[in-house]
Amino acid sequence: MVPIIWIPIIIAAAVAAGTGGTIAVVSTINNSENAGSGIEIESNSPNEASAYTVPGIVYEVPNNEKYYYWESYSDADAVFGENALISISIDGNLSELGQENGISKYAVRNGNVGISFVISDNVVNGVKSQWWPSSDGAKSICNIELDGSIQRGALVIQSSLDGKNWIDEGKYTNIFTDEAVKEGCLYTTKDIQLQNGCFYRIIVAYELCHRLEDSKIIGVINQENYDYKNFVEYYEFYIENSDKSLYGSSQDTPRKKLGSKVKTGLNNGYLGDEGISKDDPHYGWDLGEFFVNGYTRETKDSNGQPVFLKNLGDRVTLWFTLKQDINCLNGNDYISISWDNDGYDERFEIPQTDFRRGTLIISYTDYQGVVHDPIIYTDFIAADTIAGADTRVQLFEEGDYVVALDYEIAKNNGSTVFGPRIEYYNYQILFSFSIRNGNCMVYPRDVATGSELADGALTENGFMLDMARSRYLTIDVTRTTITVDKEGLLSEDVRYNRPAQDGESYTDEGIYTFTVKNLYTGAKPTIKTIYVGTDPNIQNLAASGLTVAEYNAKLVTDK
């Protein structure tokens, strides 16, 4: 291979773009694929952004090889970073883990990560008499087909869960022109990638030209002469969530399988059930299976849908196990997962878009009945490339969920003079479930100090109810005031008995009794009493722990 030449270009400092991340580990960033799950997790780490410049390799590629790059060459053929025209940076709540097998590794504490690029200043403002990006008509980089010719520079970003099978996340051409893709955030990672750990790579290809000394044609006419060289810049790195304690194993029990395949009918928004006959290409085998684990107990709601009860420390997790080679379904070379470039889903009101090879949709409804924008993972089946492996999809908090996997199968029925006869079929795996906290407890807290109050406690300040994110408990509060008759005996007057709300404060003087019920566990209600105020009678009742009747009886006895 020709040694790499010196390119007189200085790498611009990496400018990190914001990730837009709003949720740690579990669900959402504010984009079409991860919007609004409302899920949170605890974190002891500060939520501070950090940016790293990713080291890369520059390869000079012989002209006749047309960008068949790193797979053919050793590190001896490359100069690390010093001659790059592109600078790649990653931005998020990150820390650097070093390198493994030459690949930089990073851990993200929470949120997602933005992947950005900057073009060297000398490409934009440089002198064209030096080596300069020229227009190249090639339409591929190794085996990656582009949507057009490279022109003045092409860039491809890919992801992989196993480091072997790569998914195209973005392909751009003519990047060194004024009309090119603007510098900035190329891509924002997905929760599903970081939960499982994910490889990313960016490949940049371009041709450089250099003006040589002119030659003379017929001794009079000047002939412009140029030298051309082709280059590939290659960046690869790995990102994973830093706190592995957040996740259990796919083998943890109890675990519940959810969903089964349905033939929906072709190009109708994956809405329907036509049944699967023996002549159907999907007859007698399954693509894969979803299951949930990380919960303590399962029950059902009034509609028969599963409800998973979680206790403190439980991490309710959805998993998917791919059972098939997506290019040879059920061992048949003529049946494969098709690229659905005009898919849409009527149930979730997802407009026509590129579903690619299988789209996973997760809809979340919170305790207030608000249906959040669905989380959408396109190319889900293709990304889950290891048949038999369990892929962690998502962690869940309390709420109601609907999950669908939409996919299209192509069956090759042979060739005719007009080309192959391909038939297409649409299928869906659809299921619903709910998550509820299994406890039956709320925590009264002093409104002034925030400290937790025990059953029977006295506070002069009043208190508020903390439901500890158990949004589906039924809580009723009774307020009783104390009056004293002429004999000095106490009597109770119930002022109200009403439902309570999370965060509601109670500062009026009186005795408060609240009853907590969990409709999903069948456990006995939790009853607590809190005394509020400076009235000596209320304080005496709190100190003695006696009921009003018991207190009056003691007064009579003492007389």
N, C-alpha and C positions, 0 to 999 in steps of 0.2 A: 504494500500500500504506500502511496505517496505520503511523506511526512506532512503533518499539518503546517500550514503556512502562518506567518504572523499577520494578523489583521489589526491595523492601527485604530482600534475602537475601544473605548473605555466603557465598562459596564455602569449603567446608571444605578443609583441607589434604589433599592426596592421600596416602592410605595405601597403600603398595605391597604387593602380595601376592607370596609366593614363587612362582617359576616351576616348581620341581621338576625343572629341567633337569639331565641327567646326562651328556650327550654333546655334543661340539662338532660343529656342522655336520652331522654324519652321522647320526646316527640317534638316540639315544633320549632321550625324556623319559619320565618314569615315569607314563604314563597308557595308556589302552586303545589309543590310536592309535599310540603311539611307544614301546612298552615293550621294553627289553632287547635292543638290537642288539649291544651289546658293542663298538661301533666307536669309535675315538678318532682324533684328529688332533693334530698338533703345534701349539702356539701359543706365541708369545713374549709375549703380553699377559697381564697379571695377571688372575686369575679373580675380579674384583670386581664386585659387583652395583651398578647405578646405576638411579635412577628419574627419570623425566621426566613432568611434567604436560603433557598434549597440549592445545595451544590449540584452542578451539572457537568456533563461531558460534551466536548465538541469533537466531532469526527469529520475528517475530510474524506469524502466519498469519491472514488474515481468516476469520471463522467459517464462511462459506459455502464456503470452499475445502477445508476439512477436511484439513489437513496436506499439501497439495501444496506442498512446501517449496522448497529451495534452487534447484532447476532453473529456477524461474520468476523468481527474484529476484537482484538484484545485491548486491555488498558494501555498497552504500549503504543497503540495507534491514536491515542487521545490525549488532549491537554485539558485538565479539569478546570473548567470555568473561565480561564483567563482570557480567552478570545471570544467569549459568547456575545451575541448580539441581543440576547434576551436575558432578563433577570426574572426569576420566579421566586415568589415569596408566599408564605402561608401565614394567616392571621387568625388568632383566636385565643382562647384561654389555654395556652399550650405550654408544654415543657419538652426539652430535647432529651432523648434517650440514648443518643449515640448512633452507631452504625452496626449493622449486622449483614454480613455477606455483601458489603459495599453499599447497602441501602440505608439511608438516613431514616431514623425512627423517631416519632413524636407521640406524646400522650396529651390528650385533651381532657381537662378537668370537668368542663361542662360546656354546653352549647355546641355549635358547629363551627367549621373552619372555612374561611374564604381562601381560595387559591387565586393569586393575582400575577400579572406580568407587567414588566416595564421594558420598553425598547430603548436601547442605548441612545444617548443624545447625539452621538456622531452619525447614527443612521438618519436622524431627522435633520441635523444641521451640519453634517460633515461635508467634506470636499469630494466631489465626484471623480476627481482625478485619481483618488486612491481606490482600493478595492470597494466595490459598491454593489448592493443588491440589484440584480437584473431580473428580467421577466423570464420565467421558466414554464414551458408548456406541459411538463409532466403532471399526471393526474393521480398519482399514488405515491405513498411513502412506504416502501417495502410492500406488505400485503394490505395496507390500509387504503381503501379507495376514497378519494376526496370527491366533493360535490362539484368541483371544477378544477381547472389547472392551478398549479402552485402559484403562478405569477411571481410577484415579489414577496415570496415567503409564505409558508403554510405552517399552521400550528394545530396539533391534535392533542386533546386531553382524554385520558382513559382511566377507568377504575377496574379493580379486580379484587375479589374476596380471597382468592387463593394464590395470587401472584403469577398465574399461568394463563388463565382465560380472561381476556380483557374485553371490556364494554366501552364503546365510544360514547363519551359524554359531551363532546363538542369538537367540531372540525371547522377550521377557518383558513381562508386563503387570502393572498394579497395583503398580508398584515403590515408590510412596511410602507404602505401608501397612505396618503391623507384620508382616503375614503375607507381605509381598513377598519377592522374591529378596533374599537377604542381601547386603549390601555385601561386596566382596572381588573375588577373581579371576574375571572373566567368562569368560576364554578364555586358552588357552596356545597360542602359535604352533606350527606344525608345521615339521619340518626341510625338507620339500619346498617350503614357501612361502619360507623364508628363503634357500634355495639359489638360487632363481630370482628373488628379490625379490618382495615382495607388498605390495599396498595393503590397508589396513584402514579401516573406517569404523563409527562408532557414531552411531545416530540415536535421539534421545530426543524423545518427543512427549507433550504434556500440555495440559490446560485449567486455567486459573486463574480463580477467582471472587473477587469483592470485594463485601462487604455495603454496600449503599447505604442511604440514609435510607428508613425505612418510610413507606408511604402508608396512607391510611385508606380502608376500604371502608364505604360507607354511613355515613361519619363516625364509626364506632365501632370496627370491627375493624381491627387492624393488618395490613397486607400487607407481608411481607418482600420486598425487592427486591435483586437481585444484578446485577452486571456480569460478563460472561465474556469471556475472551480466550484464544486458542489459540497455542501456541508449539512450535517445533521447535529442538532443539539438535543441531548437526551437527559431528562430529569426523572428520577424515580424516588419515591419516598413512601413511608408507611405511617398511618395514624390509627391509634386505638384509644378507647377511653381508659383513663388512668386508674380508676377505682374498680378493680375486678370484683370486689366484694359486693358490688351492686347486683351482680348476676349470679344466679344459681346454675346448675347443670341441667341440660335437656333431659337427663335421666332422673331428676328429682321427682318424687311422688308426693301426693297424688297428682295425676295428670289426666287430662280429658281430651279426647279427639273430638274435633268440631268440623262440621261441613262435609258435603259430598257433592260430586260433580252433577251438573245439570246442562243439558243441551238447550241453548237459548233461542236458536234460530239465527240465521245469517243477517248481519248488518241491521239489526233492530235495536241497538242500544243495550245488548245483553239483558233483555227483558223478555222472559218467556220460559216455557218448559215443554219441549216437544217430545221428551222421552228418548231413550237410547235403545234402539233395536239391535238385533244381532248383526245387521249389515252395516252398522255405524262403525267408523274407524276407532271410536273410543270405547267400544263395547268390551267389557270383561277385564279392564285394567284401569288403574288410577295414575294420574300424573304425580301426585304426592299427597301429603296429609298435613293438616294444621293440628296443633294441640296446645293446650294451656296447662302450665303448672306454676308452682310457687305460691299456691293458696293453701289455706288450712282445711276448708270444708266446702262442699258444693251443695246448693239447694236449687229450687226452681221458683220462678215468679208465677203470677196468676195465669200467664200465657204458656207456661211450660218451658220457658227459656231458661238456660242455666244461669245461676247466680253464684259467683265465686266469692267466698268470704275470706278476707285477709285479716291477719293480726299484725301487731307491731313486729317489724322485721321481715315480713313477707314481701316478696317481689313477684307479683303476678306477671307472667311472661308468656307471650305468644311465640310459638316456634313453627317453622315449616320444614318438612323433610321432602326433598325432591327424590322421586323414585325412578326417574326415567332419564335416558339420554335424549335430550330434546331434539337432536337431529336424527334419531332412529327410535321413534316411540314404539314401545312394546316389541322391540327387536326388529322392527320393520323399516328398512331403509327408505321406503316410499312414503312414510308418515312422519311429519316433523312439526314443531312449533313454528307457526308462521309469523311474519312481521306484519302486525296490524297497524298500518300507517294512517288509517282514517277511523279508528275506533272511537266510540262514545258510550256513555253509560247513563241511561235515562233515570234509573233509580236514584242515583246520586247527583243528577243534573250536571254531569261532566260533558262539556261540549266536544265536538269532533276534534280529535287531536291524534298525535302519533303515540299509540299505546305500545309500539315496538313488540317485543316478544313476551307478552304477559304483563298486565298491569294490576298491581295490588292497591286496593282502596280501603281505607279505614275511616269510618265515620264515628264521631264522638259526641254524645249528648251529656251535658253536665247536670248537676243536681237541680239547677234552676230551669231545666227543660230547654236550654239553649243548644241548638244543633250547630256545632262548629264546622267550618269548612273542612271537607275531607282531606286526609293525608293521602297523597298519590305517589306510588312508586312505579314508574314505568320501567320496562325491561327487567321486571322482577325475576322472571323464570330464567332468563339468560344469565343474569348476574349470579344466580344460585346454581353454579355450574357443577358442583360436586354431588353426583347422585349418591344418596344414602346419608349425606351429612345433614346435621340439624342446623338450620340458620335461625338465629335469634331475630325476631321481627320487631318486637316492641315490648316495653314495660307499661303497666297500666296502673292508674289510680282509680278512685271511685268514679263510677259513671256507667253509661249504657253505650254499647259498641255494636256496630254492624261492620262486618269484614267481607270483602268480595275479591276474588281473584278472577279476572277476565282474561281469557286467552283464546287464540285462534289456531286451529290445526289445519295444515295443508296436506292433502293426499294426492300423490302423483299417480295418475291413471295411465301413464304411458305417453308416447309421443305420436303426433300426427304430422302431416306435411306442413301444418301451420305452427308446429311447436308442441311442447308438453301440454297434456290435459290435466290441469290442476283444479281440484275441488277444495273449497274452504268450508270450515265448520266452526261455529262459535260455541264456547262452553264457559261455565262459571261455577266456582265454588263459593257458596254464600252461607254465612251464619251470623247469629247474634248472640250476645251474652252481656252480663252485667257484673260489675265489681262493687262489692260493699265491704265496709269495715265490719269486722265481726264483734267488736266490743259494744258495750252498752253503757257508755260512760261519757259524761261531760265534766269539765273542770271549772269550778267557780274560782275567780281570781279577784283579789282586792283591787278596786278601781284606782287607788292611789299608788300602791306599791307593785301591783302585778303579781304578787305572790299567790300561790295556790292556797285555798281555804279548805280545811278538812270539814267533814260532816259535823254539824253542830257548832261551827265556829261563829264568833262574834266579830263584826267589823263596823266601826263607826262611819266608814267612808262609803260603804256600799260595795257591790261586786258586779262582775260581768261573767257571762257564760262563754267558755272556750270549748267548742265541740271537737277540737283536735282533728279537724278535717273529716270528721264522720258526718257527712252531709245528709244522711238519710235516716237519722234517728228521729223519733217522735218525742218531743219534750213539752211537758205542761208545767206551768208554774202557778202556785197559789200564794197570794200575799194575804197575811192575817195581821190585823192590828190588835193591840191590847188596851182594854179599858178597865177601870177600877171602880167598883161600887162603894157605897158608904160603909160597908162592913170591911172594906179593904181586900175583898176577893177579886180575882181577875176573871175577865171573860174575853172571848175571842170574837172578832168580827171579820169575816172573810170579805176582803175588798175586791178581789178578782181571782178568777181561775181561768187561765188562758194559755194558748201555745206560746212557746218561747222561740227565740231566734238566736243563731250563733252571733256572739259579739254584743248581744243586748245587755244594757246596764240597768241595775236595780239599786237606787240610792235612797228611795223613800223609806222612812222608818217602818219596821215591821218584821214579821217572821215569814221567811220564804221557804216553801217546800216545793222542790221540783222532782218530777217523775220522768225517768228516761226509759224508753222502750225501743228495742231493735226488732223491727217487724220481720226480719229474715232469719233470726236465730232461734226464736221461741224461748229465749232466756227470760228469767224473772226480771221485772222492771227494777231499775236502780233508783232509790229514793234518797235524797239528801235535803238537809235543812240548814239554812244560814240565817243568822240573826243580824239585823241592821239597825243602828241607831245608838242614842245615848240614854234612852229611857231606862231608869233603874230596873223596872219590872222586866223589860226585855233582857237586860244584862243579867239579872238574877236567874231568869229562865235558862239563858245560855250557860251560865256557870253551873247550875244545878243539874242540867240535862233532863229536868222533869217536864212532863206535859203540864198544861194549865190545870187540869183536873188533879194531877198528883201534887202540884204546887199548892193549890187551894186546900187540899186535904192536909198537907203538912202545916199550913198556916193555922187551920182549925185545931189540930193536935197540939201545936206549940202554945196556943192560948190556954 
